[in-house]
């Protein structure tokens, strides 16, 4: 049982695969038959592609690499940079992202646009496309357009006249004559156009100047420029795709230059704050130093004491001054640190620069101050293009907040250490102060004044030194980037001719193939035996070619045409279908599923084929609803025939009539159209007629109404030996085959079979049903001209 089931499954699978193979093979043959559509598509697509390539503006890739100096990354992550570089971790990615976002900022790109004046574009008009001019190619320059916003989005067409003059086309017949270097009014604005130094405007007949909104241009290039890290390093590749490679090169170079300038300016902001702080202290110290020097001078005059103190007093002054200088320095440092602490605590939402503490104090907190300023700089750059609620800005502000907290903690610890050291120095000062009691009063008082002078003088020199160091540091600031490879043209991005033509070829092939496939998939018409086999298992009797003759009877005794041979083949197949009739005259009914499928034409020519084979054949026009048989045979409608006999108006002997086509060919006309054809066919007279014909003739054919429309054919199922259903190429719908399949499965008619009529030569999915393979063999093909065959093939 299992083995049988497996065999059945294998047969079903093979049947499905065979059906699929047949469908694809049929589709392939359909492609071959429609080769001219593929050729036409190929020629058309290639022509359009050629025109596209002629009119398309090529775009080029420009690429350069530069190094981001490692100092740029000296932030709170500085201790981990080595590990980050090795692992390409998230922190390094964030650092790269921050800097490249700054480079792509709208503010910075707007400066590039203004520096290069690329918001004003110059074109020459060609037949198929406009070509942009840039740099030295531009023969003239728009130096002034006032107001600039009035011209944004406008185009200006210029026509050179001579070396000094040019025309501005306002309308087709309205040209404004202008001179180079002379301002002129244009549409409520003023323009000034200068001739380029080495320009030759007369080289082309017409130019076009396009004014674009600088912000839109900056936004466009901010999106187009790309930055990508090169391997595991701080080298970044900058790439830009543009129609003008020289412009792209200038944009990258100018962008990096302006970025470096902005970085240096940002760094100098810290130095400027430091200088301002030092200068403020210097001004205070100058006033204090001048005041104490004046006191020394006045005291000496008042007390009339020598210019110099006693040696013992001078030595005491020197020792005491050193200690007091250190005490003053500690107090200044504590004051500075407390000022920083108050600044950070007063308004923690303010992100301000801090003076570089290492330049006014040797404290260990200097690195934290530097890192804090770097974060503040980064935040300011991000805010040029982003808002406060941007995640990148918020993340940077969180880093600043964390750094501020670390600084406050460090300041508290450092202030405590400084105060402890101050207490130690003040304790050292007490013995010296006690020894001052032994000094004479006037010397002691002068000693106090001199001591203040020395301390302030030393502190003043210290501040002057730090001021010069800060200026030197500002003067030696270097940029954060260093060019590795200058930007240069890398490759053509679009269009690549070979690739475009390859794509065009595939598209040219796929377009007609897709259309044919869709037509094939959605076409519900019958074209071949394969289409019939997909719907019904009813035996297929044969195919009839489309008749090129306008005659109804195409079969003759001497005819060797393709269609005549196909009717002869049909005659043979019909005899195989009937089998052994045991000497009994066969009666075959010819019908169809719907009207217009050629059942009468098929029946008449099949009868003629039987007649010329020597069989005495009669065909009955039993289509009592829409008869055509008499019209095909005699050229006139039937006035007497089957309906008269069934109505009792004619005898059997009067009913059958000979034809002029062949001595063995007889027919019975349908007669006048009756009001009740079904009832007439159900009478015993129809049975008597068929029995009479069986005895008198060798073959009886019945042309009857379509079985899919009326039930006339089913009424004769007990009186016929076979039933042939005529279908027509490209006319019969596959849905109509379900009617035939229902009759076959339900055995409603005996020996049903299908005939495919009207098949066009070469159209049946590559199957010629015998007539297509012998092209030129049949006699009518020999005289047919090749152009007639081609026209017929395309019809």
ZAMARGU-4260 file (C-alpha; in steps of 0.2 Angstrom, whole numbers, plus 5000, padded with zeros to 4 digits):
<rodrens>
0) 5000/5000/5000 | 5014/5012/5005 | 5023/5008/4989 | 5008/5012/4978 | 5005/5028/4987
5) 5023/5033/4984 | 5022/5029/4966 | 5006/5040/4965 | 5015/5054/4974 | 5030/5053/4962
10) 5018/5053/4947 | 5009/5069/4954 | 5026/5078/4957 | 5032/5073/4939 | 5016/5079/4932
15) 5018/5096/4941 | 5036/5098/4935 | 5031/5093/4918 | 5018/5106/4917 | 5029/5119/4924
20) 5042/5115/4911 | 5029/5116/4897 | 5024/5133/4903 | 5041/5140/4904 | 5046/5132/4887
25) 5030/5139/4880 | 5034/5156/4886 | 5051/5155/4879 | 5044/5151/4862 | 5033/5165/4864
30) 5048/5176/4867 | 5056/5170/4851 | 5041/5173/4841 | 5040/5191/4847 | 5059/5194/4844
35) 5055/5210/4834 | 5048/5218/4851 | 5065/5214/4859 | 5074/5222/4845 | 5063/5237/4845
40) 5065/5239/4864 | 5084/5237/4862 | 5085/5250/4849 | 5074/5262/4858 | 5082/5260/4875
45) 5099/5262/4868 | 5094/5277/4859 | 5087/5285/4875 | 5102/5279/4885 | 5114/5288/4872
50) 5103/5304/4874 | 5104/5303/4892 | 5122/5301/4893 | 5124/5316/4881 | 5113/5326/4892
55) 5118/5320/4909 | 5130/5331/4920 | 5144/5320/4926 | 5148/5319/4944 | 5166/5316/4952
60) 5173/5310/4968 | 5186/5321/4977 | 5195/5314/4992 | 5208/5320/5004 | 5215/5314/5021
65) 5220/5324/5036 | 5227/5321/5053 | 5217/5326/5069 | 5231/5330/5081 | 5230/5319/5097
70) 5230/5335/5108 | 5212/5337/5101 | 5207/5322/5112 | 5215/5328/5128 | 5199/5327/5138
75) 5192/5317/5152 | 5196/5302/5141 | 5214/5306/5138 | 5221/5292/5149 | 5211/5279/5139
80) 5215/5286/5121 | 5228/5272/5118 | 5215/5258/5123 | 5202/5267/5113 | 5213/5267/5097
85) 5216/5249/5098 | 5198/5244/5101 | 5189/5257/5090 | 5177/5258/5105 | 5162/5270/5108
90) 5173/5284/5116 | 5184/5286/5101 | 5169/5285/5089 | 5161/5299/5100 | 5176/5310/5098
95) 5177/5308/5079 | 5158/5311/5078 | 5160/5327/5088 | 5174/5334/5078 | 5166/5329/5061
100) 5150/5336/5066 | 5159/5353/5069 | 5167/5352/5052 | 5150/5349/5044 | 5141/5363/5054
105) 5130/5375/5044 | 5139/5390/5051 | 5156/5384/5046 | 5150/5378/5029 | 5142/5395/5027
110) 5159/5403/5029 | 5166/5392/5015 | 5152/5397/5004 | 5155/5416/5007 | 5174/5413/5005
115) 5172/5405/4988 | 5157/5414/4982 | 5149/5397/4976 | 5132/5404/4979 | 5134/5412/4962
120) 5135/5399/4948 | 5140/5402/4930 | 5134/5391/4916 | 5136/5390/4897 | 5120/5383/4888
125) 5123/5368/4876 | 5110/5359/4865 | 5107/5345/4878 | 5114/5352/4894 | 5121/5366/4904
130) 5139/5365/4909 | 5145/5374/4924 | 5161/5386/4924 | 5172/5388/4939 | 5187/5396/4944
135) 5198/5402/4929 | 5185/5396/4917 | 5173/5410/4922 | 5175/5425/4910 | 5167/5437/4921
140) 5162/5439/4939 | 5147/5446/4948 | 5156/5457/4961 | 5140/5465/4968 | 5122/5461/4969
145) 5112/5472/4980 | 5102/5468/4989 | 5108/5450/4988 | 5092/5442/4995 | 5082/5450/4980
150) 5092/5439/4968 | 5091/5423/4977 | 5084/5409/4966 | 5085/5421/4951 | 5094/5417/4934
155) 5102/5430/4923 | 5105/5427/4905 | 5120/5436/4898 | 5125/5439/4879 | 5142/5445/4876
160) 5143/5460/4863 | 5161/5465/4863 | 5176/5468/4875 | 5167/5481/4884 | 5149/5478/4883
165) 5137/5463/4886 | 5118/5461/4886 | 5106/5455/4899 | 5091/5446/4892 | 5075/5451/4901
170) 5063/5444/4888 | 5064/5437/4871 | 5065/5454/4862 | 5071/5464/4877 | 5089/5465/4880
175) 5098/5477/4892 | 5115/5483/4886 | 5127/5485/4900 | 5146/5488/4902 | 5159/5478/4912
180) 5163/5487/4928 | 5148/5499/4928 | 5134/5496/4940 | 5117/5494/4932 | 5099/5493/4938
185) 5090/5476/4936 | 5073/5471/4944 | 5073/5484/4958 | 5091/5479/4962 | 5109/5484/4957
190) 5122/5473/4949 | 5140/5475/4945 | 5149/5463/4933 | 5167/5464/4930 | 5177/5456/4916
195) 5189/5442/4922 | 5207/5447/4921 | 5211/5433/4908 | 5192/5430/4903 | 5186/5429/4885
200) 5167/5431/4886 | 5166/5431/4867 | 5171/5412/4867 | 5152/5407/4869 | 5136/5415/4863
205) 5127/5414/4879 | 5129/5412/4898 | 5118/5410/4912 | 5121/5416/4930 | 5111/5408/4944
210) 5110/5416/4961 | 5107/5403/4975 | 5102/5406/4993 | 5119/5404/5003 | 5111/5395/5017
215) 5103/5382/5005 | 5120/5380/4997 | 5129/5378/5014 | 5116/5365/5019 | 5118/5356/5003
220) 5136/5354/5004 | 5135/5350/5023 | 5125/5335/5018 | 5136/5330/5003 | 5153/5330/5012
225) 5158/5314/5021 | 5171/5311/5034 | 5177/5293/5038 | 5191/5287/5049 | 5205/5278/5040
230) 5209/5261/5049 | 5213/5263/5068 | 5221/5280/5068 | 5217/5298/5069 | 5218/5301/5051
235) 5201/5306/5043 | 5196/5305/5024 | 5186/5319/5018 | 5176/5315/5002 | 5164/5326/4992
240) 5154/5321/4976 | 5151/5336/4964 | 5149/5340/4946 | 5164/5352/4946 | 5180/5343/4954
245) 5189/5359/4956 | 5175/5367/4966 | 5175/5351/4977 | 5194/5352/4980 | 5192/5371/4985
250) 5178/5367/4997 | 5187/5354/5006 | 5203/5364/5007 | 5194/5380/5013 | 5183/5370/5025
255) 5199/5363/5034 | 5207/5380/5034 | 5192/5389/5042 | 5190/5375/5054 | 5209/5377/5060
260) 5206/5396/5061 | 5191/5393/5072 | 5200/5381/5083 | 5214/5393/5086 | 5202/5407/5089
265) 5193/5396/5102 | 5209/5391/5110 | 5215/5410/5111 | 5199/5414/5120 | 5206/5405/5135
270) 5222/5415/5134 | 5213/5431/5132 | 5203/5427/5148 | 5219/5423/5157 | 5227/5439/5150
275) 5213/5450/5156 | 5214/5442/5173 | 5233/5445/5174 | 5231/5463/5168 | 5218/5466/5181
280) 5230/5460/5195 | 5245/5470/5187 | 5235/5486/5187 | 5231/5483/5206 | 5249/5479/5209
285) 5255/5495/5200 | 5244/5506/5211 | 5250/5497/5226 | 5268/5497/5221 | 5268/5516/5217
290) 5260/5520/5234 | 5272/5510/5244 | 5287/5518/5235 | 5280/5535/5238 | 5278/5530/5257
295) 5297/5525/5257 | 5302/5541/5249 | 5291/5552/5261 | 5297/5543/5276 | 5315/5545/5273
300) 5313/5564/5270 | 5302/5565/5286 | 5314/5556/5297 | 5330/5562/5289 | 5337/5544/5289
305) 5351/5537/5278 | 5347/5531/5261 | 5352/5513/5266 | 5347/5503/5282 | 5360/5496/5294
310) 5368/5480/5288 | 5360/5470/5302 | 5343/5478/5298 | 5346/5474/5279 | 5349/5456/5282
315) 5334/5454/5293 | 5324/5463/5280 | 5330/5451/5267 | 5325/5435/5277 | 5309/5442/5282
320) 5304/5447/5265 | 5307/5430/5258 | 5295/5423/5271 | 5282/5436/5268 | 5284/5435/5249
325) 5280/5416/5251 | 5265/5420/5262 | 5258/5434/5250 | 5260/5421/5235 | 5251/5408/5245
330) 5237/5421/5250 | 5236/5426/5231 | 5234/5408/5226 | 5221/5404/5239 | 5212/5420/5234
335) 5212/5414/5216 | 5206/5396/5220 | 5192/5403/5231 | 5187/5415/5216 | 5187/5400/5204
340) 5177/5390/5218 | 5164/5404/5219 | 5162/5406/5200 | 5158/5388/5198 | 5146/5388/5213
345) 5137/5404/5210 | 5128/5399/5193 | 5131/5381/5188 | 5121/5383/5172 | 5133/5395/5165
350) 5147/5387/5154 | 5161/5400/5155 | 5179/5398/5151 | 5191/5397/5166 | 5208/5406/5166
355) 5222/5393/5163 | 5227/5391/5181 | 5244/5384/5178 | 5249/5401/5172 | 5245/5410/5188
360) 5247/5395/5200 | 5258/5379/5200 | 5243/5369/5207 | 5240/5351/5202 | 5222/5357/5197
365) 5229/5365/5181 | 5225/5349/5170 | 5207/5349/5176 | 5205/5368/5171 | 5212/5364/5153
370) 5200/5349/5151 | 5186/5360/5157 | 5189/5373/5144 | 5191/5360/5130 | 5173/5354/5134
375) 5166/5371/5134 | 5174/5375/5117 | 5167/5359/5110 | 5150/5364/5117 | 5150/5381/5109
380) 5155/5373/5092 | 5140/5361/5093 | 5128/5375/5098 | 5132/5383/5081 | 5121/5371/5072
385) 5112/5362/5086 | 5099/5367/5099 | 5101/5364/5118 | 5089/5349/5117 | 5100/5340/5105
390) 5107/5323/5112 | 5125/5327/5108 | 5124/5344/5116 | 5116/5337/5131 | 5129/5323/5133
395) 5143/5337/5131 | 5134/5347/5145 | 5134/5332/5156 | 5152/5330/5154 | 5155/5348/5158
400) 5144/5346/5174 | 5154/5331/5179 | 5170/5340/5176 | 5164/5355/5186 | 5160/5343/5201
405) 5178/5336/5200 | 5185/5353/5199 | 5175/5359/5215 | 5181/5344/5224 | 5199/5346/5219
410) 5198/5365/5223 | 5192/5361/5241 | 5206/5349/5244 | 5219/5361/5236 | 5213/5376/5246
415) 5214/5366/5262 | 5232/5361/5258 | 5237/5379/5254 | 5229/5386/5270 | 5239/5373/5280
420) 5255/5378/5271 | 5251/5397/5274 | 5249/5393/5293 | 5266/5385/5293 | 5274/5401/5285
425) 5265/5413/5297 | 5272/5403/5311 | 5290/5405/5304 | 5287/5424/5303 | 5284/5426/5322
430) 5303/5425/5328 | 5308/5438/5315 | 5294/5449/5321 | 5301/5448/5339 | 5318/5452/5333
435) 5311/5468/5325 | 5308/5475/5342 | 5327/5477/5345 | 5328/5488/5329 | 5327/5507/5332
440) 5310/5514/5329 | 5314/5524/5313 | 5323/5509/5305 | 5309/5497/5311 | 5296/5508/5303
445) 5306/5510/5287 | 5309/5492/5287 | 5291/5488/5287 | 5288/5499/5272 | 5303/5492/5263
450) 5297/5475/5266 | 5280/5479/5258 | 5289/5486/5243 | 5300/5471/5240 | 5285/5459/5242
455) 5274/5469/5230 | 5289/5472/5218 | 5292/5453/5217 | 5274/5449/5215 | 5273/5462/5201
460) 5288/5454/5192 | 5280/5437/5194 | 5264/5443/5185 | 5273/5452/5171 | 5282/5435/5168
465) 5266/5426/5167 | 5258/5439/5156 | 5273/5436/5143 | 5271/5418/5144 | 5253/5418/5140
470) 5256/5430/5125 | 5269/5418/5119 | 5258/5403/5121 | 5244/5412/5111 | 5256/5416/5097
475) 5262/5398/5096 | 5245/5390/5095 | 5244/5377/5081 | 5229/5370/5072 | 5221/5353/5076
480) 5222/5346/5059 | 5237/5342/5047 | 5234/5338/5029 | 5241/5321/5024 | 5235/5319/5006
485) 5229/5335/4997 | 5211/5333/4990 | 5211/5327/4972 | 5200/5319/4959 | 5198/5301/4963
490) 5185/5294/4950 | 5170/5297/4940 | 5155/5293/4950 | 5141/5295/4937 | 5137/5291/4923
495) 5149/5276/4920 | 5145/5273/4902 | 5148/5254/4902 | 5138/5251/4917 | 5124/5262/4911
500) 5123/5252/4894 | 5124/5236/4903 | 5109/5241/4914 | 5100/5248/4898 | 5103/5231/4889
505) 5095/5221/4904 | 5081/5234/4905 | 5078/5233/4886 | 5076/5214/4888 | 5066/5214/4903
510) 5053/5227/4897 | 5046/5217/4883 | 5049/5201/4893 | 5039/5208/4907 | 5025/5214/4896
515) 5024/5197/4888 | 5024/5188/4904 | 5011/5199/4912 | 5000/5197/4896 | 5003/5178/4897
520) 4999/5178/4915 | 4983/5188/4914 | 4978/5181/4896 | 4963/5170/4899 | 4962/5165/4880
525) 4966/5148/4873 | 4981/5147/4862 | 4987/5129/4862 | 4984/5111/4867 | 4994/5115/4883
530) 4981/5128/4888 | 4967/5115/4885 | 4976/5102/4895 | 4978/5113/4910 | 4959/5115/4912
535) 4952/5098/4906 | 4957/5080/4902 | 4945/5079/4888 | 4954/5071/4873 | 4962/5083/4860
540) 4957/5078/4843 | 4967/5090/4833 | 4971/5108/4827 | 4965/5117/4812 | 4975/5132/4805
545) 4968/5149/4802 | 4961/5149/4784 | 4969/5163/4773 | 4955/5160/4761 | 4938/5169/4762
550) 4929/5153/4756 | 4919/5143/4768 | 4925/5126/4761 | 4944/5125/4760 | 4945/5106/4757
555) 4945/5100/4739 | 4950/5083/4731 | 4965/5091/4723 | 4970/5102/4738 | 4987/5100/4746
560) 4986/5116/4757 | 4991/5115/4775 | 4973/5117/4781 | 4967/5103/4770 | 4980/5092/4776
565) 4975/5096/4794 | 4957/5092/4791 | 4963/5075/4784 | 4973/5072/4800 | 4957/5077/4809
570) 4947/5064/4799 | 4960/5051/4804 | 4960/5055/4822 | 4941/5055/4823 | 4941/5037/4816
575) 4953/5032/4830 | 4941/5041/4842 | 4926/5031/4836 | 4935/5015/4836 | 4927/4999/4829
580) 4908/5004/4825 | 4904/4986/4820 | 4898/4991/4803 | 4886/5004/4810 | 4886/5021/4803
585) 4894/5033/4816 | 4885/5049/4821 | 4896/5063/4827 | 4889/5079/4834 | 4899/5095/4832
590) 4896/5109/4844 | 4906/5122/4854 | 4906/5130/4871 | 4901/5147/4865 | 4896/5156/4849
595) 4909/5161/4836 | 4921/5147/4838 | 4919/5140/4820 | 4910/5124/4823 | 4900/5126/4806
600) 4916/5129/4796 | 4924/5115/4805 | 4909/5103/4802 | 4907/5107/4784 | 4926/5105/4780
605) 4927/5089/4790 | 4912/5082/4780 | 4920/5087/4764 | 4936/5078/4770 | 4926/5062/4773
610) 4917/5064/4757 | 4932/5065/4746 | 4939/5049/4755 | 4925/5040/4747 | 4913/5040/4762
615) 4895/5045/4758 | 4893/5059/4771 | 4878/5069/4776 | 4879/5084/4788 | 4863/5090/4797
620) 4861/5109/4801 | 4853/5106/4818 | 4857/5123/4825 | 4840/5130/4825 | 4844/5146/4834
625) 4858/5154/4824 | 4860/5143/4808 | 4874/5147/4796 | 4877/5130/4786 | 4866/5134/4771
630) 4873/5151/4770 | 4891/5144/4769 | 4885/5130/4756 | 4873/5139/4745 | 4876/5158/4749
635) 4857/5159/4754 | 4848/5156/4771 | 4839/5139/4772 | 4820/5140/4769 | 4817/5122/4770
640) 4825/5109/4781 | 4826/5101/4798 | 4813/5112/4807 | 4800/5108/4793 | 4803/5090/4795
645) 4802/5090/4814 | 4786/5100/4812 | 4778/5087/4800 | 4779/5098/4785 | 4792/5088/4775
650) 4796/5069/4772 | 4813/5061/4774 | 4815/5059/4756 | 4813/5077/4753 | 4824/5082/4767
655) 4842/5077/4761 | 4850/5087/4747 | 4866/5085/4737 | 4880/5098/4736 | 4889/5103/4721
660) 4906/5101/4730 | 4907/5082/4729 | 4895/5067/4724 | 4897/5060/4741 | 4893/5076/4751
665) 4875/5079/4756 | 4867/5091/4768 | 4851/5094/4777 | 4847/5113/4780 | 4841/5119/4796
670) 4825/5127/4789 | 4815/5142/4796 | 4819/5147/4814 | 4806/5138/4825 | 4800/5146/4842
675) 4803/5130/4851 | 4819/5121/4845 | 4822/5111/4860 | 4805/5103/4860 | 4807/5099/4842
680) 4824/5090/4844 | 4816/5080/4858 | 4803/5072/4846 | 4805/5054/4840 | 4806/5061/4823
685) 4824/5066/4826 | 4828/5048/4831 | 4819/5042/4816 | 4829/5054/4805 | 4846/5048/4812
690) 4841/5029/4810 | 4836/5033/4792 | 4853/5042/4789 | 4863/5028/4797 | 4855/5016/4784
695) 4858/5027/4769 | 4875/5035/4773 | 4893/5030/4778 | 4895/5045/4790 | 4883/5057/4799
700) 4888/5074/4806 | 4877/5085/4816 | 4880/5104/4817 | 4871/5109/4833 | 4870/5125/4844
705) 4884/5129/4857 | 4882/5118/4872 | 4888/5132/4884 | 4873/5142/4879 | 4858/5130/4877
710) 4855/5112/4881 | 4851/5106/4863 | 4866/5095/4861 | 4863/5086/4877 | 4846/5081/4871
715) 4854/5070/4857 | 4866/5061/4869 | 4858/5044/4866 | 4858/5046/4847 | 4876/5050/4844
720) 4892/5041/4845 | 4904/5055/4848 | 4904/5073/4852 | 4917/5086/4846 | 4919/5103/4854
725) 4926/5116/4843 | 4937/5129/4852 | 4945/5144/4843 | 4963/5151/4845 | 4963/5167/4855
730) 4944/5168/4856 | 4939/5154/4867 | 4941/5158/4886 | 4949/5146/4897 | 4933/5147/4908
735) 4923/5140/4894 | 4933/5124/4895 | 4926/5121/4912 | 4909/5117/4903 | 4918/5105/4892
740) 4927/5097/4907 | 4911/5096/4916 | 4903/5086/4902 | 4918/5075/4901 | 4919/5071/4919
745) 4900/5069/4921 | 4899/5058/4905 | 4885/5069/4899 | 4890/5066/4881 | 4898/5050/4873
750) 4916/5051/4867 | 4919/5070/4869 | 4934/5077/4861 | 4941/5095/4857 | 4946/5103/4841
755) 4957/5119/4841 | 4952/5130/4827 | 4959/5145/4819 | 4977/5143/4825 | 4989/5156/4817
760) 5005/5149/4810 | 5019/5150/4822 | 5008/5157/4836 | 5004/5141/4846 | 5019/5142/4858
765) 5031/5134/4846 | 5019/5120/4841 | 5014/5120/4823 | 5003/5105/4825 | 5011/5098/4809
770) 5008/5113/4798 | 5021/5124/4805 | 5036/5113/4803 | 5033/5110/4784 | 5033/5128/4779
775) 5036/5129/4761 | 5030/5111/4758 | 5012/5115/4755 | 5007/5121/4738 | 5000/5138/4744
780) 5016/5142/4753 | 5026/5140/4737 | 5018/5155/4729 | 5016/5166/4744 | 5028/5180/4744
785) 5040/5183/4760 | 5033/5200/4764 | 5015/5193/4764 | 5020/5180/4776 | 5029/5192/4787
790) 5013/5204/4787 | 5002/5189/4790 | 5014/5183/4805 | 5013/5200/4813 | 4994/5201/4812
</rodrens>
